[in-house]
């Protein structure tokens, strides 16, 4: 499956998707923050990245680092964007 189709499928099936690398401290911090907020999310570890998800995200969203955090299929950004957002729970709970 292509990176585009893989990401599209992940985003359509999950409210929050975190594209992550297991060794990355910023990824760990983002996942920990989401857990602290009791938010369900899918973490996709791309340590080997055989489908080229990171390159696809870089090309499509101009986001070149991990984590890449998507909420309602829209790129929020990375860990600093998550930590700085004033109301992640409200954003997740939006239905529009």
PyMOL commands that set and color helices and strands:
alter all, ss='L'
color gray80, all
select helices_A, chain A and resi 3-13+25-36+53-61+79-84+88-93
alter helices_A, ss='H'
color red, helices_A
select strands_A, chain A and resi 16-20+42-45+68-71+74-77
alter strands_A, ss='S'
color yellow, strands_A
deselect
rebuild
show_as cartoon
